[in-house]
Amino acid sequence: MDQLEKNKGYIIDQADVCVVGAGHAGCEAALACARLGLNTIIFTVSVDSIALMPCNPNIGGTSKGHLVRELDALGGQMAKTIDKTFIQSKMLNKSKGPAVHSLRAQADKSEYSREMRKTLEAQENLTIKQAEVCDFITETDESTDKVRITGVKTFTGGIYKCKAVILCTGTYLRARCLCGETITYTGPNGLQAANHLSDALKNLGIEMRRFKTGTPARMDGRTLDYSKMQEQKGDEKVVPFSFSTNPEDVQIDQVSCYLTYTNEKTHEIIRNNLDRSPIYAGIIEGTGPRYCPSIEDKVVKFADKDRHQIFIEPEGLHTNEMYVGGMSSSLPEDVQLAMYRTVPGLENCKIVRNAYAIEYDCINPNQLYPTLAFKNFSGLYAAGQFNGSSGYEEAAAQGLIAGINAAMEIKGKDPVIINRSEGYIGVLIDDLVTKENFEPYRMMTSRSEYRLLLRQDNADLRLSKKGFYAGLISKSWYDGVLAKENGTRREIERLKNVSVGASKKNQEFLESCGSTPLKTGTNLAELLCRPELDYKMLAELDPDRKWIPDDVIEQVEIEIKYEGYIKRQLHQVEQFKKIENKKIPPEIDYDDVNSLRLEARAKLKEFKPISVGQASRISGVSPADISVLLIYLEQYYKK
């Protein structure tokens, strides 16, 4: 063990990659690097917090289910782990079109964390280290004049040298939890905060922000009256998250969730105690999530509503704790108890864990490239809530991309970038690095311009090629994806070429299905476009049909029923790619671009976009500025 200069610490170990934080982002980043053959160390302030779910006990949901499916298609872990540890599963929005279908699973929180930890511990090339990282080891990269991160230093003085560092600190940086007038300087669930890394980041010149999130109380389930609530059961047939999970393996006995509502008495108690809420008393410094507000915010901002939905969700199979979804709060304990006890079914509730708000440091993600590498440093990446996002799924998706790209840089390969037309992960990262986000970012289907193309059912078809390129998807698995793609195309062509005779028998069959009579020359694809008919029903009119897998049938139905809309979006994507593929050289001097407005010039210098498409999405850069930039680039490339 070599001693460095006095007070600078001791070299403990050397690795290819150091991942700071073992939440959902850190786990995906570390697993990706280790699976790609890199010696990886993952640091956590507590080994017991690996893949912790400190808030809601579920994975997926509207748009978030898309992220998990895409993560799986790229070779990530989250989908596989939730398939092993879920206790209830539902496909949301089934009454709507396939673009917004989203899988959501209730997790057994402790089992999910335990299973993910077991995966990390079994992974070759991966070491888990309980230690607080407090500083960086740096040197100047002579080829770029950038500061290169060459290692990390722990609070105990240990130095770990490496080629890349991925920061996945979650909500732990200078964290403090607030419950009424009480402030506790801890991370989530009372775990140790990370109090020293923020200063190191500021010393590097990294722009920091202060954000806030919150969580509701956990109740003793034995004290709740479920007869006063509406039971919410899981789907009769469970659909797995991972494309590699055998559907038969996830058909389990599921637990129920319950729906209840607040009322005017609840709202009155909240209004009467707003002066004791740290949110409204001015104690909280950080900005909270707009799309996951506290119950205090709901009552104030939606004063016209006489009730709000509350979901009572089990935290696991081996605990009585129940999560009170939709009722996060930072009100004092006595107010919380009075407030909760006005809700039907909660009249005699006992609180196991109080609701609280948590403040933490994060960065302005505009400092990152779409690879999630810092623009002004070499060998430094960031992912998860540290980037100003919210949610387990958003964090995991970023962690995977950061891990892949750190590995690609070390291996000397081209980075993996997912654009907005390829996946929700692309939308998420593009929004983070190009838009000015002054509150925790949450993924929603409405954020995507190409929702019909970016469905959760076709994530493997869209993204497995990138996972295979990176090395996280096996050749045999990728061949299976190609077979699915080819099988879908062949079956669609076959249906378009099979005409159905207008016989009496066929007409009677269609009438029995509530469908209109056949016209001469109608083919099976045209029949499948009818909303009242599906692929399996048409077997009666398709005697020469051969067996094809259910996942191919699903693609065939969607592609045929929505063909016109899909073609329209594909045309939009082609237009999008024209400017997305116009790269901006990193050495460009925007002061040389005549006719650029001053605001646009300043924003382009700040964001350093890698393409014209990315530049066009920066706030303050107008279409006229893009036209000027295009003309300049045309001349630039002719030189």
N, C-alpha and C positions, 0 to 999 in steps of 0.2 A: 504493500500500500504506500504510494508515494505522497509525501507531504508537499503541498503547494506553499506559497509564501504565507507567512504568519497571518492569521485572521482571515485567510481566504478559503480555508477548508481543506478537506482531504479527498482525493480521488477514491471513490468506493467501487465504481463499476464503469464499464463502457458498453454502449449499445448502439444500434442503428437509429432507433426512434425512442424518445421518451414521451409518453402520453400523460398529461397532468389532469387528473380527475377520472373517476371510474363510474360516472353515471351512464346514461344511455348513449351519449355521444362518445365518451371515452371508451366504453366497451367495444363499440363498433369500430372505432379508429384503431384500437390496439389489436383486435382480432384480425382486421384487414391487413395490417402491417405484418403481423406474425405469420398469417397464412400465406403471405407473399414472400416468406423466407427471411424476413428481417428480424434481427434480434431486438426485442421490444420490451421496455419496462413501463408498466402502468402504475402511476402514483395515486394514492388516495389518502385523505386524512383519516379514514376509518375503513378497514376491510369490510366491516359490517354494512357499509353504505354502497357496496357494489350493486349497480342497477336498481338502486332504491327507487320506490315510487312514493314520494313524500306527499303527493296530492291525490288525484283521482285514481281509483283502482281499476283502470281499464286501458286497453291499447286499441287504437283505431278510432273510428267515428267518421263523421262527414269530412271528406278530403284527407283526413289523417290516415284512414284505411288505405287510401291510394298510396301514400308515402311508404307505408309498411310493405305493401305489395311490390312497389318499385325497389325498395331496399332489398327485398328478397331476390328480385330478378337480377340485381347487381352482385349478389353473393353475400349479403348481410345476414345477421343473426336474429334480429328481433322477432321476425315472423315465426321462425322455428321454435323459439323459446316460448312465445305466447301460446302456440299450438300445444305445447306440453303442459302448460300451467293454467289454462283458462278454466273458468267455472260456469260461464254463460256466454253464449255467442248470438249475435243478431246481425242480419243484413239490414242496414238502414235504408230508407227511401225506396223500398221495393215497389211502391205504388207509382213511382216516377220513372223516368227513362234511365237507361243503363249508365249514362254519363255521371249520375250522382249516386248510384248505388255505392254504399260504403260499409265495409265490415267493421264491427265493433265487438270486442270481447272483454268481459269482466275477468280480471286477473286475480289469482290468489297471490297477493302481493309478496308474502314471504317466500312462497314457492318460486315465483318468478325470479326474485333476487338470488335465491339459492341455486336455481338451475343455471342462471347466467354466470354466477361465480364458479360453478362446477365446470362450465364450458371454458372459462378463462383459465382455470387451474389445469385443465387437461390439454390446453393448447400448446403445442411445441413452439419454441422460440419466444414464449411470453412469460414474463416474471411480474408478479404482483408485489408492490412495495408500499407499506403503510408509512407515509412520511408527508410532511407539508413542504411543498416546493415554495421557496421564498425569493429566488433570484435566478438570473441567467448567467451563463458563461458565454462571452462574446469575443469575436475578433473581426477585423475588417477584411471583407472579401475583395482582394486586389483586382479581380476581373470585372467587378461591378461597382466597386466603392460602397457597396451596401454593408451594413453590419450583419454578420453571420452569427446565428445562434449555434453554439457548439456544445451546449450542455446546460444542465440545471443544477442548482444548489438547494439543498434542503435546510430546514430551520436548525437541524442539529449539526450542520456543517459538512454534510456529505455532498460530494460532487460526482455527478454522473455525466460523463462525456457522451455525445451522440452526434448524429448527422442531421437530425430534424427533431423539432419539438412540436407537439400538437396540444394546444390549450383547450381543455374541456372542463372548465371549472364550475359550470352550472350556476347555482345560486349561493355559492360558498364564500366568494370574495368579500371580505369585510361585512359579512352578513349580520343582520340583527333582526330579531323577531319581536313583533309588537302585538300585545293583547291589552287593549285599553291603555291605561297609564303605565303599564309595565313593559319595560324593554329588556330583552335578554340577548346578549351578544353571542349568539350561536347560529349555526346553519340550520337547515330543515330538520325536523324531528329531534331537536335538541342536540344534534351532532356538532362537533367542533367546527368553527368557522376557519377560513383561511385568511389570516389577517395581514400577511406580509407581502404577498405577490403583487398587490395593486401598486405599491410604491415602486417596485421594480419595473412594472409596465410603464408607469408614468415617467420614470427615469429614462426609459428608452424613447420617450416622446409619443407614446401611444395614447390616443384620445379615449378617455374613459367616460362612462355614463353611470347614472344611478337609477336602477329600475326596481320595481316592486311587484310582487305577486302575493297571493294569499291562498288559504286553504280553509275548509269548513271544519267543524267539530267532528269527532268520532264518538258514536254513542254505544252504550252497552245494549246490544240487541235484545237482551232479555227484558229490558224495560220499555220496549216499544209495543204498541198495539197495531199489528198488521191488518186487523180486520177493518180498520178505519181507512186503509189505503187501498189503492188499486194495484193488484199483482201484475208484474211485468215478467213474462216468461221468455225464455230463449227460443230460437228457431227450432222447429221440429227436426229439420235436417241441417246440420252444422256444415258450413263451408270453411275449410281451413285457410289460414293466412298464407302459409308457405306453399308455393307451387310443388314443392318436393314432398309435402305431407300427404300420406294416403288418407283420403276422406273417411275411410272406414275407421281409422284410428282416432278420430275426433268425435265420434258419435257417443257422447257420454250422458249420464244423468246430470242435468244442469240445476243450479240454484236459481231462485227467483230474486228479482229486484222489486221495488215498490215505488209507486207514485203518490205523492200527496201535494198539498198546496199551502202557501202562506195565506194570511187573511188580513183584514183591516186591523185587528188587534195586534198582530205581529208588526205591522207597519207603524202603528201608533207608538209601540215601545221603542222601535228604532228611531223614529223622528224625535221622540222625547229625550233621547240619549245621544244625539249626534255630536253634542259638545264633548262627549267622552270617547268619541271615535278618533284615533290618531290620524285617520284620513282627513277628517273635517276640522280637527284641532290644530292642523298645521305641523304635526310632529313628524309625519312621513315626508321624506325628501324625494323619494323615487317616484317615477311615473308608472302607473299600473296598467294592466291589459284592458283595452277597450272592450274586447269581445268575451271577457270572462270576468265581469264586474263583481264586486262584493255585494252582499244583500243590501248594505247601506246605500251603495251607488244605485242599485236597481230601484229602491224606494224613492230616492231623491230625483233621479233622472227620468223615471217612468211613473210619475205621480198619478197618472190617469189609470194605471192598472190596479185592480183591486185584489189581485193575487198573482203569485209566481209559482211555477212548477218546482217541486223539490223531489229529488230521486234518492231513495234510501237503498244503498248498495253494499253488499257484503264485502269485507276486506279480505276474506279468505275462508277456507273450509275449517281451519283449526283455531278460529278466534270468534268471539262474540261481537267484535267491533263492526259497526256499520257506518259507512261514509254518508254524509248528508249533502249530496250533490246539489249545487245551485244555491247554496247558502253559506258561502265563505264570508268571513267577517274578521274584523280586528277590534270589535267592541269588548269591553271588560267582561270578565267571567260571569258576574252576577247578571249583567244585561243579556249575555248570550243564553244563559239558562232560562231566564224569563221569556226571551224571544222564541227560543226553540219550543218551549212548552205550550205555546199558543197554536202550534201546527197540529192538525189532526193526526193522531197516532203517536205523537211525541209528548202527550200531556204529562207523563210520569217519567220522562227520559232522564237518564243519568249520563253525564259527559265523561268519557274516558280520556279524551285529549281535547283541549280547548282549540277553537279556531284561532288563527293568528295571521298576521301579514308578515311578509319577509322582504327586507330590502337587501340589495346586493349590488356590487360593481359589475359592469360589463363594458364592452367596447362599442364604439361606433363602427359597424361592419363595413362602412364605405371604405375603410382602410384595407379591405381584402380584394383579391382577384376572385373570379368565379371558381378557381381551384381551391379557394379558402386559404391560400397563402397570403401573408402580409405583403403589401406592395413595397414597403420600404425596408424590408429585412429579408435575408436569405435563411431558409431552413426553419421558418416559424409559421405554423398553421393554427387555425382557430375553428372551433365548432360548438354548436349547442347554444344554451342560454347565455353563455359568455358572449355570443354574437348578437344578443338582443332579441332572440326568438323566445317562444314559450312552447311548452309541450314536449312530452317524451319522444313522440314520433319525429317532430321537426329536428330535435337534437340528434337522434339516432341517424337520420338521413345525412345530416351535415357531418357527423362523425365518420361515417363510412366514406364520404367523398374526400374529406380531409386525409383520412388514413390512406386511401388509394393514391391520392396525389402526392403525399409525402413519399410513399413507396415508389411511385413513378419517377419522381425527381431523383431519388437515390439510385435507382436502376438506370437512369438516363433515358427513360421512355417518355413519349408525349403524354401530357396530362389527360385526365378524363373530365370532360366538361359536358354537362347535360344542359341543353338549351330549352327555352320555354316551350318549344313545339314537341319536345321529346319526353317530358315528364314533369310531374308536380315538383319533384326535387329541383329541377331546373328553374321553375317558377319561384320556388322558395329562395334559392340562393341568389337568383337574379334580382329579386325584390330587395333582399338584404343588402347586396353590394351596390345597387344603383339608386335606390330610393332613400329618402331621408326619413328614417323610422325613429320617432321620438317616444315610442311605447313598445312594449313586448309584441313581437310579430307572431301572429297566429295564422296557420294555413287555412284557407277556405276554398271551396270549389269555384266561387265567383272570381277568384284571383287569376284563374287560368282563362286565356282566350280560346283554348282549343280543347274544351272539356270533353267533347264527343270523341276525340281521338285519344285522349289521355284517360281512358277508363281503367278501373282497377283490374278488370278481367283480362286485359291484354298487356299488362305491365311486362310480362316475360317476353312477349313478342317485340316490345319496344326497346327494352334495355338489356336483355341478356347478351347481346353482341358486345356491349361495353364491358359487362362483367367478365365475359370470356377474354376480351382483349387485356383487361387488367390482370387476369389470372385467378379470379375468385370463382369462376364458373368452369366446371369440368367440360372436357370435349364431349363426353357421352351425354351430359345434360344439355349442352348447347345443341347437339345433334337432335335431341328430342324436341327442342323448341323449333328448330328448322322443320322438323317433320310435322309439327302442329301447324306451322305457317303454310307449308305446301299442301297439307291435307285440307285446310280451310279453303285455299284457292281452288283446288281441284273440285271440291264438292260444290262450291258456288257455281263454277263453270258447268258442272254436270246438271245442276238444278235448272240453270238457264236454258239448257238444251233438251230437257225432257218435257214434251208437251203432254197435256192431260186431255184425254178424250171427253167430249161432252155427253157421255152415256147417261142413261137414267140412273144407274147405280151411283155414279159419281155425283150427279146432281143431288140425289137424295142424301148422300153422305155430307155434302157441303151444307145442305139445308139443316141437317141435324146438328151441325156445328154453329148454326146461326150465321152462315155466310151466304153471300149472294150467288146466283147461278154462274156457271162457267160460260165464257165466251170461246168461240172457236179459236184454236191456236194458242190458248193460255198455257204458259209453262209453270213449272213448280216454283220457280223463284218469284214469279208474279203473284202466285197464290200465297206464298210465305210473307209477302208484303202486307197482306191483310191482317189487321190487329187481332182479329178473333182466332187466327190460326197460328200454330207453331210447328216446328220441324217434326216432332214426334207424331202429331196428329196427322200429318200428311203421309205417313207411312202407308195408310190405306190406299192412297193414290199413286204410290211409288213402289210397286212390287219388286223391282230390280235393285232396290237399295241395298248396299252393303253396310256392315257395321262400322261405325266410326266412334271415337271417344267422345265423352260428354263435353270436354273442354273445346273440342273442334265444333261440335254442334252449337255450343254457345256462341262461338265466333261467327259461324255461318249465319245464324239467326240475326245477330246484331248487324253484321255487314250488309245483309240483304234488306232488312227492314229500314235501316237508316242510310241506305246507299246515297241518296241525294244529298243529305246533310253532310255525310262524311266527305263526299267529293268536293263540296263547297269549302269545308275546312281544310282539306288537303291543298286546294288552290290558295287559300289564305296563307298556309304554311310555306308554299313555294315563294310567295311574295315576301314573306318574313325572312326567308333564308337568303334572299338576294342581298339584303342589307346586313344580315347577320354574318354572312360569309365574307363581307368586305372588312378585312382586318386593318386595324390602325397600328402602325409600327410603334413600338415602345419609345423610340427615340424622337418622336415627332415633337416639334416646338410649336405650340399653339399660338405663340406670338407672331409666327410667320404666316398664319392663316388670316389673310386680309378679309375684312367685312364681318368677322365674327363679333357678335355683341360682347361687351365687357363681361356681363354675367355668365354667358356661355363659355367664354374663354377661361374664366376663373373656375367654373364647375368642371370643365374638361381637364384642367390642370390638377384639380383636387381628386377627381375620381379615376383618372387615367384609364378610360375604357379600352377594352381590347378589340372592339368591333364597332362599326357604325351603328349596328342594331342596339348595342348596349348604350352607346352615346345618346341615341334617340330617346331612351327611357329615363335619362337623368333629368330631374326637375330643374328647370331653368334653361334647358337646351331646347330651342324651338325647331319646328320643321324647316324654317328658313336657315337656321344655323347648320342643320344637317345638309341642306343643299349646298351651302358654302363649303362645308367639310368634304363633301363628295367631289366637288370640282377640284379642290386642293389635292385630294388623294389621287385623283386621276392624273394630275400633272406630276405629283410626287413619284408615282410608280413608273412614269415614262422617263425619268431622269436616268 
